[in-house]
Amino acid sequence: MRILHFTESLGRGGKERQIVELLRGLFLHRDIESFVAVTVTYEEDDQYEIDSEHAQIIPLIRKSRRDLRLFKSLYDLASNLKIDIVHSWGSMCSIYAAPVARLCGTAFVNGFVRDAPPHMTLRNKHYLRGKLTLPFSDIVVANSRAGLAAYDIPERKGVCIYNGFNPERVLNLTDKAELRSMLGITTPHIVGMVANFTPYKDYAIFVEMACRICHLRDDVTFVAVGDGETLSQVRDSVPLEQSPRIKFLGRRKDVESIVNLFTVGVLATDSCLHGEGISNAIVECMALGKPIVATNDGGTPELVLEGQTGFLVPSHDAVVLIDRVLKLLDNAELANEFGMEGRRRIETAFSLDTMTNAYLCLYRGLADRRAARDM
């Protein structure tokens, strides 16, 4: 069976990491041959490398975001390689892949659902593209049940496959004492948030929480890991007297080692603008045995079990956020219990094998259906 994965990027994002890990898992199954078509508009500084044994990488040049010549390039590729399944990994990719899959007679897996936005309308570009490509889709795959519901995917066409975590990522971490020294952190506790600085992530509430807890106690440092358009604004909002204990680390390649320092992991989301799918940042924290406090939206309740692996809090509610973080800082036994239960959850429901096997069942089921239809 030949599968063509079609994506806009192999940059270091959660979706791209999932593609790389899936290809690694599929490689172990000799009846699967994988190809990755990547649209190229510019050279990315930092991207994932895919082992040539796992998949053949094929760049498709795109002169602009809506380059109609890409239809022909993709069609020629799918035809020449005799592809059985086209799997798109984004809404714009699906616009190109849907008609190509139909013309080539291949199955089409539409993987555009990566989040679970509130207040969905046709003004949402991903929702509009999803509606346009849904009739051509054999299956729409999402990484959360909340995402399928948000995009109104019919039950007969929708399937949820959770992100899989590779345990190799938490091996060979930087020594904690050494990393603390490098970061200039001397407090016993660290509360951290890993997320891009965009309007979707509520770093304002994270900073408000940090400032108020810093007034209450001197044994906590707050760490924000990520880069983006709102970083300067958020960093400038921190009062000068609090800045030594509220650190902005920017974009890092040693995220797992930094998360390993956390006492508590936080993810604050602006639920008016965004609904998480399955947050890779939360998955990383849980895999490292960290208790979580996260905004109760989108697919997060499918990942963080309230009162078992962490706490779910309302959006924009600094009082509740502070209360739950303090509860974990004050109760090491509870924090440890949440952390251990979270790690067990990742090792089962969100394991790499679980994800790979789910995709294998999906692909083989589609191939069997096509074969039966052609008989």
Backbone torsions as a table, in degrees:
resi	resn	phi	psi	omega
1	MET	NA	129.2	-178.6
2	ARG	-107.9	124.8	-177.0
3	ILE	-118.4	129.3	176.6
4	LEU	-106.5	113.0	175.3
5	HIS	-90.2	128.6	-175.2
6	PHE	-120.1	119.6	-176.0
7	THR	-141.0	158.5	179.9
8	GLU	-85.4	-15.5	-171.5
9	SER	-160.1	155.2	166.7
10	LEU	-120.8	24.6	176.0
11	GLY	-64.7	169.5	-169.3
12	ARG	-82.6	69.8	173.8
13	GLY	-114.9	173.0	-178.6
14	GLY	-64.2	-41.5	179.4
15	LYS	-63.0	-44.4	-179.0
16	GLU	-65.1	-37.9	176.7
17	ARG	-62.4	-39.9	180.0
18	GLN	-62.8	-39.9	177.7
19	ILE	-60.0	-48.1	-177.7
20	VAL	-61.2	-44.9	-178.9
21	GLU	-67.4	-37.4	178.8
22	LEU	-64.5	-43.6	179.6
23	LEU	-60.9	-37.9	178.2
24	ARG	-63.3	-41.3	179.3
25	GLY	-70.4	-39.3	-179.3
26	LEU	-66.7	-28.5	-177.5
27	PHE	-58.9	-28.3	-178.4
28	LEU	-72.1	-11.7	-177.7
29	HIS	-107.9	108.8	-168.5
30	ARG	-70.7	-11.8	177.1
31	ASP	-84.3	-1.6	-178.6
32	ILE	-110.3	129.4	172.7
33	GLU	-121.3	124.7	-172.4
34	SER	-110.5	141.9	173.6
35	PHE	-130.9	146.2	177.7
36	VAL	-125.0	117.1	174.4
37	ALA	-97.9	124.1	-178.0
38	VAL	-119.1	124.7	176.0
39	THR	-74.6	133.1	-174.0
40	VAL	-117.0	117.2	174.1
41	THR	-118.1	-21.4	178.4
42	TYR	-159.1	163.6	-179.3
43	GLU	-85.3	119.3	178.9
44	GLU	-79.7	136.5	-178.6
45	ASP	-71.0	-35.9	-173.1
46	ASP	-136.4	111.1	-178.9
47	GLN	-142.2	161.1	178.8
48	TYR	-71.5	143.4	173.3
49	GLU	-100.0	136.6	179.5
50	ILE	-110.5	127.1	179.0
51	ASP	-58.6	131.9	-177.4
52	SER	-61.9	-21.7	176.2
53	GLU	-74.4	-28.8	-176.4
54	HIS	-78.2	-35.6	-178.1
55	ALA	-166.3	153.2	172.9
56	GLN	-91.3	124.7	179.8
57	ILE	-92.0	128.5	-176.9
58	ILE	-127.1	108.1	177.7
59	PRO	-75.8	136.4	174.7
60	LEU	-115.7	115.5	-175.9
61	ILE	-71.5	131.5	177.9
62	ARG	-128.5	118.1	-175.9
63	LYS	-74.7	-29.0	179.8
64	SER	-147.8	173.4	-177.7
65	ARG	-63.0	-32.9	-179.7
66	ARG	-116.7	60.2	179.8
67	ASP	-86.0	107.3	-175.4
68	LEU	-65.4	-21.6	179.3
69	ARG	-66.0	-17.8	179.5
70	LEU	-66.2	-29.3	176.3
71	PHE	-57.7	-48.0	-178.4
72	LYS	-67.0	-42.2	179.4
73	SER	-59.3	-43.8	-178.8
74	LEU	-69.8	-39.9	178.4
75	TYR	-62.1	-47.2	179.9
76	ASP	-60.3	-41.5	-178.7
77	LEU	-64.0	-49.7	-178.4
78	ALA	-63.3	-38.0	-180.0
79	SER	-69.6	-48.6	-176.6
80	ASN	-64.7	-35.6	-178.7
81	LEU	-85.4	-5.4	-178.2
82	LYS	54.7	53.6	-177.2
83	ILE	-69.7	139.9	177.4
84	ASP	-94.2	-35.6	-177.6
85	ILE	-137.3	130.3	170.8
86	VAL	-103.3	124.9	-179.9
87	HIS	-118.7	108.2	177.7
88	SER	-89.0	147.3	-175.7
89	TRP	-118.7	28.6	178.2
90	GLY	-175.3	158.1	-174.1
91	SER	-66.1	-38.6	178.6
92	MET	-70.7	-37.8	175.2
93	CYS	-59.9	-37.4	-179.1
94	SER	-66.0	-32.8	177.1
95	ILE	-59.2	-40.7	177.5
96	TYR	-77.1	-41.9	-170.8
97	ALA	-74.5	-33.1	-174.3
98	ALA	-59.0	-55.3	179.5
99	PRO	-67.4	-32.7	179.1
100	VAL	-64.2	-44.2	178.7
101	ALA	-61.2	-40.8	179.4
102	ARG	-64.6	-44.7	-179.4
103	LEU	-66.0	-35.2	-178.8
104	CYS	-83.9	-9.9	-179.0
105	GLY	73.6	24.6	179.0
106	THR	-98.0	160.2	172.1
107	ALA	-70.5	149.6	-177.8
108	PHE	-125.5	116.2	174.7
109	VAL	-100.8	116.1	-176.0
110	ASN	-97.3	106.8	-174.8
111	GLY	-106.2	39.6	-174.3
112	PHE	-81.3	-14.3	-174.4
113	VAL	-86.2	103.9	-178.7
114	ARG	-120.5	-6.0	-178.7
115	ASP	-139.5	-170.8	179.8
116	ALA	-144.2	70.5	-172.5
117	PRO	-67.2	146.5	172.5
118	PRO	-81.7	164.0	171.2
119	HIS	52.2	54.4	-176.3
120	MET	-71.8	131.4	174.3
121	THR	-139.6	170.1	178.8
122	LEU	-67.9	-9.6	175.8
123	ARG	-74.9	-15.9	173.6
124	ASN	-77.6	117.3	-172.9
125	LYS	-62.0	-35.5	-179.8
126	HIS	-69.8	-38.5	178.2
127	TYR	-65.1	-44.0	179.1
128	LEU	-62.4	-47.1	178.9
129	ARG	-63.8	-36.0	177.4
130	GLY	-63.5	-43.1	178.7
131	LYS	-63.3	-37.9	-179.4
132	LEU	-69.3	-34.1	-174.6
133	THR	-97.2	-12.7	-177.9
134	LEU	-56.0	-43.5	-178.9
135	PRO	-61.8	-25.0	-179.3
136	PHE	-88.0	-8.2	-170.7
137	SER	-87.3	131.3	169.4
138	ASP	-74.3	-40.3	180.0
139	ILE	-144.7	139.8	168.0
140	VAL	-107.0	119.3	-178.2
141	VAL	-106.9	133.7	179.3
142	ALA	-126.0	161.1	178.0
143	ASN	-96.7	9.8	173.4
144	SER	-154.7	150.6	174.7
145	ARG	-67.8	-32.1	177.8
146	ALA	-62.3	-35.5	178.2
147	GLY	-64.8	-43.0	177.6
148	LEU	-60.9	-40.5	179.7
149	ALA	-68.7	-42.0	-177.5
150	ALA	-63.0	-38.9	-179.3
151	TYR	-89.9	5.2	174.3
152	ASP	57.3	47.6	-179.9
153	ILE	-82.9	126.3	179.2
154	PRO	-57.9	144.5	-175.9
155	GLU	-58.5	-35.0	-177.3
156	ARG	-69.8	-19.1	-177.5
157	LYS	-109.1	-14.1	-173.4
158	GLY	-98.5	142.1	173.8
159	VAL	-141.7	139.3	178.4
160	CYS	-103.7	124.0	173.5
161	ILE	-126.0	113.8	-177.0
162	TYR	-69.8	150.4	174.4
163	ASN	-58.1	144.0	177.3
164	GLY	-105.6	139.2	-178.7
165	PHE	-103.5	131.1	178.5
166	ASN	-89.2	113.8	-177.3
167	PRO	-63.7	-17.1	177.2
168	GLU	-61.7	-22.1	-178.4
169	ARG	-68.5	-19.2	-179.0
170	VAL	-107.2	18.7	171.8
171	LEU	-95.8	157.4	175.2
172	ASN	55.7	44.1	177.8
173	LEU	-76.9	154.6	176.8
174	THR	-64.1	140.0	178.2
175	ASP	-54.4	133.6	-174.9
176	LYS	-59.5	-47.2	-178.5
177	ALA	-62.7	-41.1	179.1
178	GLU	-63.7	-43.6	-179.0
179	LEU	-69.0	-39.2	176.3
180	ARG	-58.8	-42.9	179.5
181	SER	-64.1	-42.4	179.5
182	MET	-62.9	-36.2	-177.4
183	LEU	-88.7	-8.1	179.7
184	GLY	71.2	37.1	-178.8
185	ILE	-107.3	123.7	-178.5
186	THR	-116.4	-11.3	-178.2
187	THR	-74.7	152.0	179.8
188	PRO	-69.2	-27.7	-176.5
189	HIS	-111.6	145.1	174.5
190	ILE	-133.0	128.1	173.9
191	VAL	-111.7	125.1	-172.5
192	GLY	-130.7	154.8	174.8
193	MET	-134.4	130.2	178.0
194	VAL	-114.1	113.6	-179.0
195	ALA	-171.6	151.4	172.8
196	ASN	-66.1	148.6	178.0
197	PHE	-85.8	89.8	176.7
198	THR	-131.8	167.1	176.5
199	PRO	-60.3	-21.4	-179.8
200	TYR	-67.9	-30.5	-178.0
201	LYS	-96.8	130.9	-173.5
202	ASP	-90.2	70.6	177.3
203	TYR	-69.4	-22.9	177.8
204	ALA	-61.6	-42.3	-179.8
205	ILE	-72.0	-31.7	176.1
206	PHE	-63.3	-44.5	179.5
207	VAL	-67.5	-40.7	177.6
208	GLU	-59.8	-45.2	176.7
209	MET	-59.4	-45.9	-177.7
210	ALA	-61.2	-45.9	-179.0
211	CYS	-62.1	-43.4	-177.4
212	ARG	-70.1	-36.2	177.1
213	ILE	-71.8	-34.6	176.2
214	CYS	-62.0	-31.9	176.4
215	HIS	-69.1	-30.4	-175.5
216	LEU	-84.6	-31.6	-174.2
217	ARG	-153.0	158.1	-175.2
218	ASP	-115.2	18.2	-175.9
219	ASP	-109.4	16.9	-176.7
220	VAL	-128.6	136.0	168.7
221	THR	-114.0	141.4	-179.7
222	PHE	-109.7	134.2	-173.5
223	VAL	-127.1	130.8	174.6
224	ALA	-116.8	125.9	-178.3
225	VAL	-115.6	118.9	179.7
226	GLY	151.0	169.1	-179.6
227	ASP	-134.8	168.1	177.2
228	GLY	149.6	-177.1	-169.1
229	GLU	-65.6	-27.0	-176.4
230	THR	-100.2	5.0	-175.5
231	LEU	-58.4	-50.5	-177.0
232	SER	-60.1	-43.0	-179.1
233	GLN	-62.8	-45.1	-178.9
234	VAL	-67.2	-44.2	-179.2
235	ARG	-61.9	-38.9	-179.5
236	ASP	-70.3	-16.9	-178.6
237	SER	-81.0	-9.4	-178.2
238	VAL	-80.4	124.7	177.2
239	PRO	-58.5	144.8	-175.5
240	LEU	-56.0	-38.9	-176.6
241	GLU	-70.7	-19.2	179.9
242	GLN	-94.7	-14.8	-171.0
243	SER	-59.6	-31.7	178.5
244	PRO	-62.8	-24.9	-177.3
245	ARG	-110.7	9.0	172.8
246	ILE	-126.1	101.5	-169.8
247	LYS	-108.0	137.3	176.6
248	PHE	-112.0	111.8	-171.8
249	LEU	-94.0	-7.2	-179.6
250	GLY	70.2	-159.5	179.9
251	ARG	-80.2	131.0	-176.4
252	ARG	-130.1	151.0	174.1
253	LYS	-96.1	-9.5	-178.7
254	ASP	-108.1	41.4	-174.3
255	VAL	-58.2	-44.4	-178.4
256	GLU	-59.8	-39.4	179.3
257	SER	-66.0	-37.0	178.6
258	ILE	-69.6	-44.9	178.3
259	VAL	-59.5	-32.3	179.5
260	ASN	-63.0	-18.7	177.2
261	LEU	-82.8	-19.2	-172.0
262	PHE	-63.2	142.4	164.4
263	THR	-85.8	-39.8	179.2
264	VAL	-137.8	135.6	173.5
265	GLY	-100.6	137.9	-177.1
266	VAL	-125.0	141.8	166.7
267	LEU	-136.5	110.2	178.8
268	ALA	-104.5	126.7	-177.3
269	THR	-121.1	144.9	172.7
270	ASP	-84.7	98.4	-173.1
271	SER	-70.0	-13.4	174.9
272	CYS	-72.3	-26.2	-175.6
273	LEU	-108.9	-24.6	-166.9
274	HIS	-151.1	145.3	170.0
275	GLY	-124.8	125.7	-179.1
276	GLU	-64.1	150.8	165.1
277	GLY	-85.5	-111.6	168.5
278	ILE	-110.7	112.4	-174.7
279	SER	-73.0	121.1	177.0
280	ASN	-65.7	-30.0	178.1
281	ALA	-64.6	-41.8	177.7
282	ILE	-67.0	-41.8	178.7
283	VAL	-56.6	-44.5	179.1
284	GLU	-59.6	-46.1	-179.8
285	CYS	-60.4	-46.6	-177.9
286	MET	-65.9	-39.2	178.8
287	ALA	-61.4	-28.1	179.0
288	LEU	-93.3	9.6	174.4
289	GLY	76.4	31.0	-179.2
290	LYS	-101.4	136.0	173.9
291	PRO	-69.8	149.7	-172.3
292	ILE	-118.9	141.4	165.4
293	VAL	-124.1	117.6	-172.7
294	ALA	-140.8	155.4	176.9
295	THR	-64.7	135.0	-177.2
296	ASN	-83.2	84.5	179.0
297	ASP	-151.3	164.6	173.9
298	GLY	51.7	-134.6	-177.6
299	GLY	-86.9	0.2	-176.4
300	THR	-58.5	-39.5	177.5
301	PRO	-65.2	-16.3	175.1
302	GLU	-77.3	-19.0	-177.3
303	LEU	-103.7	-51.9	-179.5
304	VAL	-95.0	115.8	179.6
305	LEU	-90.6	117.8	-176.5
306	GLU	-56.2	126.9	177.8
307	GLY	74.1	5.3	178.8
308	GLN	-123.4	-45.2	177.0
309	THR	-118.0	-3.6	-179.6
310	GLY	167.8	-163.2	179.1
311	PHE	-123.0	140.6	173.6
312	LEU	-104.7	132.8	-174.1
313	VAL	-126.2	154.7	178.0
314	PRO	-67.5	152.0	175.9
315	SER	-65.1	142.7	174.8
316	HIS	65.9	15.3	-177.4
317	ASP	-106.8	90.8	-177.5
318	ALA	-66.1	-33.0	-177.3
319	VAL	-63.1	-48.0	-179.5
320	VAL	-68.2	-40.9	178.7
321	LEU	-58.2	-47.9	179.3
322	ILE	-61.5	-44.3	-179.3
323	ASP	-58.6	-45.2	-176.6
324	ARG	-71.0	-37.4	177.7
325	VAL	-66.0	-44.3	178.5
326	LEU	-62.4	-36.6	179.0
327	LYS	-58.7	-40.9	-179.2
328	LEU	-76.8	-34.6	176.7
329	LEU	-67.1	-33.1	-176.7
330	ASP	-86.3	-13.9	-174.7
331	ASN	-129.6	87.8	-177.0
332	ALA	-62.5	-33.8	-179.8
333	GLU	-65.6	-44.1	178.3
334	LEU	-65.1	-44.1	179.4
335	ALA	-59.9	-42.2	179.9
336	ASN	-67.0	-39.2	178.6
337	GLU	-63.3	-46.7	177.2
338	PHE	-59.9	-43.3	-177.5
339	GLY	-63.4	-44.0	180.0
340	MET	-66.2	-40.3	179.7
341	GLU	-67.9	-35.9	176.8
342	GLY	-64.6	-42.3	178.1
343	ARG	-62.3	-42.3	177.9
344	ARG	-61.8	-37.5	-179.8
345	ARG	-65.2	-41.7	178.3
346	ILE	-65.6	-38.9	-177.7
347	GLU	-67.9	-16.9	-179.2
348	THR	-110.0	-73.5	-173.0
349	ALA	-70.5	-23.0	-175.9
350	PHE	-122.2	31.3	179.4
351	SER	-80.5	160.2	178.5
352	LEU	-64.5	-39.8	179.1
353	ASP	-64.6	-40.5	179.1
354	THR	-61.0	-45.2	179.1
355	MET	-64.0	-48.4	-177.8
356	THR	-60.6	-45.0	-179.3
357	ASN	-64.0	-35.7	178.3
358	ALA	-65.5	-42.8	177.4
359	TYR	-67.1	-38.0	177.2
360	LEU	-59.8	-45.4	178.0
361	CYS	-61.5	-40.7	179.4
362	LEU	-63.1	-51.4	-177.3
363	TYR	-62.6	-46.0	-177.8
364	ARG	-67.7	-35.1	176.2
365	GLY	-63.4	-42.6	177.8
366	LEU	-64.5	-41.4	179.9
367	ALA	-63.6	-41.0	179.2
368	ASP	-64.9	-41.0	179.2
369	ARG	-63.5	-41.9	179.0
370	ARG	-64.1	-42.9	-178.6
371	ALA	-64.0	-41.9	179.0
372	ALA	-65.2	-36.5	-179.6
373	ARG	-68.6	-31.1	-176.5
374	ASP	-85.3	-9.9	-178.0
375	MET	-73.2	NA	NA
